Amino acid sequence: MPKPLNEWTATEIVQAVSSGRSTAEAVVRACLERVAAREAEVGAWTTIDPELVLIQAREFDRRGSGGAIAGVPFAVKDIIDTADYPTEFGSPIHRGRHAHRDAACVALSKKAGGIVMGKSVTMPFPDMTAGKTRNPVDTARTPGGSSSGSAAAVADCMVPLALGTQTTGSTIRPASFCGVVGYRPTWGEHRLHGVLEVSGSVDTLGVLARSVEDVALYRDVLLGTPHEPLPDDAPAPRIAFCRTKLWDQVAAPVQKLAEGAADDLRRAGATVIETELPAEFDRLAEAHRWIAGYEFARVFTWEIEHHAERINEYSRKRRIADGLACDFSTYIGHIEYAERARLRMDDMWSDYDVIITPAATNEAPLGWDAIAGANWYMIWTVLHLPVVSVPVFTGPNGMPVGLQVFARRHRDRELFSAARWIQRHLT
């Protein structure tokens, strides 16, 4: 039986629309039908206008437009500006806010033939309070945050692609919890014009998709460069398995899954070694905390001064309190320490191409703890490394768990080839 159009990957949609085997309108209608059937239960969207989406699709078909993501509907996290939809940062403080232009990433997506499906749920600003989104695999469990709506919409086949962001673990965590591919690029490679800053020293875009090929495709769109498909004959990568000093925070079943994966990849033909991060990296999570707190407290000065009572409790008592307690010299000290660690990291890739470690400390917990295992992401995010989470594990409660694959800075394309090889040999 043919796969429903809403379950197609972006790559499959582009091939079908470009060849005339399908239309953008047909794809959009299938996705809208899925939204209508599931949104009340999943809650992935803040704003979606079916008629506007159909108008865009019909106009695309009428023009006979092409593009790298021709006819592909995509979701946009609600901290990313869109001209046609409000952008409210997940906060009642900014209810009704409307930008008059698209963010750079949205404009690039539309230029390449993509169709904005709507705005997806984020935690406020985004920070540490869960939104309405539920995990589509088990709606009693969290989807993770803060790109919760984007991950859930992709996982539930409402869209094949979604834009998110990451400051700590906001793309990789929900990708792992919801069972999709998540990508955080090398810091600084993508323009963030029109994206709400949280902590500019670590903020990046994030991409959620259902295949590594789609992530590679979307990266080229967001860079504004011609797309070059991943080679099918990429060799087995040299892999380093890294537990880190936070290994005791990882649930025992996930530890076993990751250790077993390292053995399986070795048997599949990869060179697999074990590695540790240098002892001088032990303060990276602390550095992330203070850098992000210092910048967050200054970015949101207006909100703090005028609407403090409407800011969630965690943001007030942790991130803002940290930021206001951190003086400039302490902040610069952490900035300089983090950069020394990145330079040291640049010199550590001679024996391996990628590093693997679990993409979450556990499967998605019951309830709405959207920031589970935050420390697990801090050390990697502050190192500015590109990372892909691939859904290769199933936890003891039947929930997905991803494997993080890291590469050296600005080696994102090589990362995709390695991540695809790893996924193919673990699933």
C-alpha positions as CSV (number, residue, x, y, z in Angstrom):
1,M,0.0,0.0,0.0
2,P,1.5,3.4,-0.9
3,K,2.7,5.6,1.9
4,P,0.4,8.5,2.6
5,L,1.8,11.9,1.3
6,N,2.1,13.3,4.8
7,E,4.5,10.5,5.7
8,W,6.9,11.3,2.8
9,T,10.2,12.8,3.6
10,A,11.2,16.2,2.2
11,T,13.5,14.5,-0.4
12,E,10.6,12.3,-1.6
13,I,8.3,15.3,-1.9
14,V,10.8,17.3,-3.9
15,Q,11.3,14.4,-6.3
16,A,7.5,13.8,-6.7
17,V,6.6,17.5,-7.1
18,S,9.5,18.3,-9.5
19,S,8.6,15.3,-11.7
20,G,4.9,16.1,-11.8
21,R,3.9,12.9,-9.9
22,S,2.3,15.0,-7.2
23,T,1.5,18.6,-6.5
24,A,2.3,20.9,-3.6
25,E,-1.4,21.2,-2.9
26,A,-1.8,17.5,-2.6
27,V,1.0,17.3,-0.1
28,V,-0.3,20.2,1.9
29,R,-3.8,18.8,2.0
30,A,-2.5,15.5,3.4
31,C,-0.5,17.3,6.1
32,L,-3.5,19.5,7.0
33,E,-5.6,16.3,7.3
34,R,-3.1,14.9,9.7
35,V,-3.1,18.1,11.7
36,A,-6.9,18.1,11.9
37,A,-6.9,14.5,13.1
38,R,-4.1,14.8,15.7
39,E,-3.6,18.4,16.8
40,A,-6.1,18.3,19.7
41,E,-4.1,15.5,21.2
42,V,-0.6,16.5,20.3
43,G,-0.8,20.3,20.5
44,A,2.2,21.1,18.2
45,W,1.0,24.4,16.8
46,T,0.4,27.9,18.1
47,T,-0.9,29.3,14.8
48,I,-1.9,27.5,11.6
49,D,-4.1,28.9,8.9
50,P,-5.2,26.0,6.5
51,E,-6.6,28.3,3.9
52,L,-3.4,30.4,3.8
53,V,-1.3,27.3,3.5
54,L,-3.5,26.1,0.6
55,I,-3.2,29.5,-1.1
56,Q,0.6,29.2,-1.0
57,A,0.5,25.7,-2.4
58,R,-1.8,26.5,-5.2
59,E,0.3,29.5,-6.2
60,F,3.4,27.4,-6.1
61,D,1.7,24.8,-8.5
62,R,0.3,27.6,-10.7
63,R,3.8,29.1,-11.2
64,G,5.4,25.7,-11.8
65,S,8.1,26.8,-9.3
66,G,11.1,24.6,-8.5
67,G,13.7,24.9,-5.8
68,A,15.7,22.6,-3.5
69,I,12.6,22.0,-1.2
70,A,10.0,22.4,-3.9
71,G,6.5,22.1,-2.4
72,V,7.7,21.0,1.0
73,P,5.7,22.3,4.0
74,F,7.7,23.2,7.1
75,A,7.0,24.3,10.6
76,V,8.6,27.4,12.2
77,K,9.3,27.6,15.9
78,D,7.5,30.5,17.5
79,I,10.6,32.5,18.3
80,I,11.4,32.9,14.5
81,D,9.8,35.8,12.7
82,T,7.3,35.2,9.9
83,A,5.5,37.9,7.9
84,D,2.3,36.0,7.6
85,Y,1.9,34.7,11.2
86,P,2.4,36.3,14.6
87,T,5.6,35.5,16.5
88,E,4.9,35.6,20.2
89,F,8.0,33.9,21.7
90,G,5.7,31.5,23.6
91,S,5.0,34.2,26.1
92,P,1.8,36.1,27.1
93,I,4.0,39.2,27.3
94,H,4.2,39.3,23.5
95,R,0.8,38.0,22.6
96,G,-0.3,39.5,19.2
97,R,3.3,40.5,18.2
98,H,3.6,40.6,14.5
99,A,6.8,41.0,12.5
100,H,6.7,42.7,9.1
101,R,9.3,40.4,7.4
102,D,10.4,36.9,7.5
103,A,13.5,35.8,9.4
104,A,16.4,35.0,7.2
105,C,15.9,31.2,7.6
106,V,12.3,31.5,6.7
107,A,13.0,33.7,3.6
108,L,15.7,31.3,2.4
109,S,13.2,28.3,2.9
110,K,10.5,30.1,0.9
111,K,13.0,31.1,-1.8
112,A,13.9,27.4,-2.2
113,G,10.2,26.4,-2.7
114,G,9.2,25.6,0.9
115,I,5.7,26.4,2.2
116,V,5.2,27.7,5.7
117,M,2.8,25.4,7.4
118,G,2.5,27.5,10.6
119,K,4.1,28.4,13.9
120,S,5.1,25.6,16.3
121,V,5.0,25.7,20.1
122,T,8.0,26.8,22.1
123,M,8.6,27.3,25.8
124,P,8.5,31.0,26.8
125,F,11.4,33.0,25.3
126,P,12.3,30.0,25.1
127,D,13.2,28.9,28.6
128,M,12.3,26.3,31.2
129,T,8.4,26.1,31.3
130,A,6.7,23.5,29.2
131,G,4.1,24.5,26.6
132,K,1.0,22.6,25.6
133,T,2.7,20.1,23.3
134,R,2.6,16.4,24.1
135,N,4.9,13.6,22.9
136,P,3.1,12.0,19.9
137,V,4.6,8.6,20.7
138,D,2.9,8.7,24.1
139,T,1.0,11.8,25.0
140,A,1.4,11.1,28.7
141,R,5.1,12.0,28.3
142,T,7.0,15.2,27.5
143,P,8.2,15.9,24.0
144,G,11.2,17.8,25.4
145,G,11.9,21.4,24.8
146,S,12.2,24.1,23.9
147,S,11.6,23.1,20.2
148,S,8.8,20.9,21.4
149,G,6.2,21.7,18.7
150,S,8.7,21.4,15.9
151,A,9.8,17.9,17.0
152,A,6.3,16.7,17.7
153,A,4.9,18.0,14.3
154,V,7.7,16.1,12.4
155,A,7.4,13.0,14.5
156,D,3.6,12.9,14.0
157,C,3.9,13.3,10.2
158,M,2.2,16.7,10.2
159,V,5.2,18.2,8.3
160,P,8.4,16.6,7.0
161,L,10.7,19.5,8.1
162,A,10.7,22.0,11.0
163,L,12.9,24.9,12.1
164,G,13.9,24.9,15.8
165,T,16.7,26.5,17.8
166,Q,19.2,25.4,20.4
167,T,20.8,27.3,23.3
168,T,21.3,24.3,25.6
169,G,19.6,21.1,24.3
170,S,16.5,22.6,22.7
171,T,16.7,20.6,19.4
172,I,18.6,17.4,20.3
173,R,16.6,16.6,23.4
174,P,13.1,16.8,21.7
175,A,14.5,14.9,18.7
176,S,15.6,12.1,21.0
177,F,12.4,12.1,23.0
178,C,10.1,12.1,19.9
179,G,12.2,9.8,17.7
180,V,13.2,12.1,14.8
181,V,16.5,13.3,13.4
182,G,17.7,16.5,15.0
183,Y,20.5,18.7,13.8
184,R,22.4,21.5,15.6
185,P,24.9,23.1,13.2
186,T,28.3,24.4,13.9
187,W,27.8,27.7,15.8
188,G,28.0,30.7,13.6
189,E,27.3,29.1,10.2
190,H,23.7,30.2,9.9
191,R,22.3,33.7,10.0
192,L,20.0,34.3,13.0
193,H,18.4,37.6,11.7
194,G,14.8,37.5,12.8
195,V,15.4,34.8,15.4
196,L,14.9,35.8,19.1
197,E,18.3,35.9,20.8
198,V,18.5,34.0,24.1
199,S,22.3,33.7,24.5
200,G,24.1,34.8,21.3
201,S,27.3,33.1,22.4
202,V,25.7,29.6,22.0
203,D,22.4,30.1,20.1
204,T,22.0,28.3,16.8
205,L,19.2,27.3,14.5
206,G,18.0,23.7,14.8
207,V,16.5,21.4,12.2
208,L,14.0,18.5,12.8
209,A,13.4,15.9,10.1
210,R,12.7,12.3,9.5
211,S,15.9,11.5,7.6
212,V,19.5,12.5,7.7
213,E,19.2,13.2,3.9
214,D,16.5,15.8,4.6
215,V,18.7,17.5,7.2
216,A,21.6,17.7,4.7
217,L,19.2,19.1,2.1
218,Y,17.8,21.7,4.4
219,R,21.3,22.8,5.6
220,D,22.2,23.7,2.0
221,V,18.9,25.7,1.7
222,L,19.6,27.6,4.9
223,L,23.2,28.3,3.8
224,G,21.9,29.5,0.4
225,T,24.1,27.1,-1.5
226,P,23.4,24.6,-4.2
227,H,22.4,21.2,-2.8
228,E,24.8,18.3,-3.3
229,P,23.3,14.9,-2.3
230,L,25.2,12.8,0.2
231,P,27.4,10.2,-1.4
232,D,26.1,6.6,-1.1
233,D,29.6,5.1,-0.9
234,A,30.9,7.0,2.2
235,P,33.4,4.8,4.0
236,A,32.9,3.5,7.6
237,P,33.8,6.4,9.9
238,R,36.4,6.3,12.7
239,I,34.3,6.6,15.8
240,A,35.1,7.7,19.4
241,F,32.7,6.6,22.1
242,C,32.6,9.1,24.9
243,R,30.9,8.7,28.2
244,T,32.0,12.0,29.7
245,K,32.2,12.8,33.4
246,L,28.4,13.0,33.5
247,W,27.9,9.3,32.7
248,D,26.3,8.6,36.1
249,Q,23.5,10.9,35.1
250,V,22.6,8.5,32.2
251,A,20.0,5.9,33.0
252,A,21.4,2.4,33.2
253,P,19.3,1.1,30.3
254,V,20.5,3.9,28.0
255,Q,24.1,3.3,29.1
256,K,23.7,-0.3,28.0
257,L,22.1,0.7,24.7
258,A,24.9,3.1,23.9
259,E,27.7,0.6,24.9
260,G,26.0,-2.0,22.8
261,A,25.9,0.3,19.8
262,A,29.6,0.9,20.0
263,D,30.2,-2.8,19.8
264,D,27.7,-3.2,17.0
265,L,29.4,-0.5,14.9
266,R,32.8,-2.1,15.5
267,R,31.4,-5.4,14.2
268,A,29.9,-3.5,11.2
269,G,33.3,-2.4,10.1
270,A,33.9,1.0,11.8
271,T,37.0,1.7,13.8
272,V,35.7,2.4,17.3
273,I,37.7,3.6,20.2
274,E,36.8,5.0,23.6
275,T,37.8,8.5,24.5
276,E,37.5,10.9,27.4
277,L,37.2,14.7,27.5
278,P,40.3,16.3,29.1
279,A,40.0,17.2,32.8
280,E,40.3,20.9,31.9
281,F,36.8,20.5,30.2
282,D,35.2,19.7,33.6
283,R,33.9,23.3,34.0
284,L,32.2,23.5,30.6
285,A,28.7,23.0,32.0
286,E,29.4,25.7,34.5
287,A,30.7,28.0,31.8
288,H,27.5,27.5,29.7
289,R,25.4,28.3,32.8
290,W,27.0,31.6,33.5
291,I,27.5,32.7,29.9
292,A,23.9,31.9,29.0
293,G,22.6,33.4,32.3
294,Y,24.6,36.7,31.8
295,E,23.4,37.2,28.3
296,F,19.8,36.1,28.9
297,A,19.4,38.6,31.8
298,R,20.5,41.4,29.4
299,V,18.6,40.4,26.3
300,F,15.3,40.4,28.3
301,T,15.9,43.6,30.3
302,W,12.7,45.2,28.9
303,E,10.6,42.1,30.0
304,I,12.2,42.1,33.4
305,E,11.6,45.8,34.0
306,H,8.0,45.9,32.8
307,H,6.6,42.3,33.1
308,A,8.6,40.5,35.7
309,E,5.5,38.9,37.3
310,R,4.6,37.3,33.9
311,I,8.0,35.6,33.5
312,N,8.0,32.0,34.5
313,E,9.4,31.1,37.9
314,Y,12.4,29.1,36.7
315,S,13.6,31.9,34.5
316,R,13.3,34.4,37.3
317,K,14.9,32.3,40.0
318,R,17.6,30.6,38.0
319,R,18.6,32.0,34.6
320,I,17.8,35.7,35.3
321,A,19.1,35.4,38.9
322,D,22.3,33.9,37.6
323,G,22.7,36.6,35.0
324,L,22.2,39.5,37.3
325,A,24.6,37.9,39.9
326,C,27.3,37.5,37.3
327,D,29.6,40.5,36.8
328,F,31.3,41.3,33.5
329,S,34.8,40.1,34.5
330,T,33.4,36.7,35.5
331,Y,31.4,36.5,32.3
332,I,34.5,37.2,30.2
333,G,36.5,34.7,32.2
334,H,34.0,32.0,31.2
335,I,34.0,33.2,27.6
336,E,37.8,32.9,27.4
337,Y,37.8,29.5,29.1
338,A,35.2,28.2,26.6
339,E,37.2,29.4,23.7
340,R,40.4,27.8,25.0
341,A,38.4,24.5,25.2
342,R,37.2,24.9,21.6
343,L,40.7,25.4,20.4
344,R,41.9,22.4,22.3
345,M,38.9,20.4,20.9
346,D,40.0,21.3,17.4
347,D,43.3,19.5,18.0
348,M,41.6,16.3,19.2
349,W,40.3,14.8,16.0
350,S,43.4,13.0,14.6
351,D,42.3,9.5,15.8
352,Y,38.6,9.7,15.0
353,D,36.1,11.5,12.6
354,V,33.1,11.6,15.0
355,I,32.2,11.2,18.6
356,I,29.1,9.3,19.7
357,T,27.2,9.4,23.0
358,P,23.5,9.1,24.0
359,A,21.3,12.0,22.8
360,A,19.5,12.0,26.1
361,T,20.0,10.7,29.6
362,N,16.8,8.7,29.4
363,E,13.7,8.2,27.3
364,A,11.1,10.9,27.6
365,P,9.8,10.9,31.2
366,L,6.1,10.9,32.2
367,G,4.8,14.4,32.7
368,W,6.0,17.7,31.3
369,D,9.7,18.0,32.4
370,A,10.8,19.6,29.1
371,I,14.4,20.2,30.2
372,A,15.3,16.8,31.5
373,G,19.1,16.3,31.6
374,A,20.1,19.9,30.8
375,N,23.7,19.4,32.0
376,W,24.1,16.6,29.4
377,Y,23.9,19.2,26.6
378,M,25.7,22.1,28.1
379,I,29.2,20.8,27.6
380,W,28.7,20.0,23.9
381,T,26.7,23.1,23.0
382,V,29.3,25.5,24.5
383,L,32.0,23.7,22.4
384,H,30.2,24.9,19.3
385,L,30.3,21.4,17.7
386,P,27.9,20.3,15.0
387,V,25.7,17.4,16.1
388,V,23.1,15.1,14.7
389,S,20.8,12.9,16.8
390,V,19.6,9.8,15.0
391,P,16.7,7.7,16.4
392,V,18.3,4.2,16.8
393,F,17.2,3.0,20.3
394,T,14.1,2.0,22.1
395,G,14.0,2.5,25.8
396,P,12.5,0.1,28.4
397,N,9.1,1.8,28.2
398,G,9.0,1.6,24.4
399,M,10.0,5.2,23.9
400,P,12.6,6.4,21.4
401,V,16.1,7.4,22.4
402,G,18.6,9.0,20.0
403,L,22.4,8.7,19.6
404,Q,24.3,11.9,19.3
405,V,27.0,12.1,16.6
406,F,29.4,15.0,16.8
407,A,32.0,16.2,14.4
408,R,34.7,18.8,14.3
409,R,33.6,22.4,13.9
410,H,32.6,23.2,10.2
411,R,32.7,19.6,9.3
412,D,28.9,19.3,9.2
413,R,28.7,17.6,5.8
414,E,31.1,14.9,6.9
415,L,29.0,14.6,10.0
416,F,25.9,13.8,7.9
417,S,27.6,11.0,6.0
418,A,28.9,9.4,9.3
419,A,25.5,9.8,11.0
420,R,23.7,8.1,8.1
421,W,26.2,5.3,8.1
422,I,25.8,4.8,11.8
423,Q,22.0,4.9,11.6
424,R,21.9,2.4,8.7
425,H,24.0,-0.1,10.7
426,L,22.1,0.3,14.0
427,T,18.5,0.0,12.6
